Amino acid sequence: MVANVLTITVKVGDMVVAGDQLLLLESMKMEIPVLSEISGKVIEVAVVDGEVIQGGDLLVKIEYI
């Protein structure tokens, strides 16, 4: 799936819990929220607003705490 990054909701250093929204993507005129699967600390945001991404691309790296 190809998508555009609309907004990034987190930044490096943020604490997240499972279910928190990390990003909002747009594909085929649909908005797709990307939710955290684990609780932890954001250690990397690998995309920028407006970037085109594909399935399997690294978006956000979270350190499990």
Order of alpha helices (4+ residues) and beta strands (2+ residues): beta-beta-beta-beta-beta-beta-beta
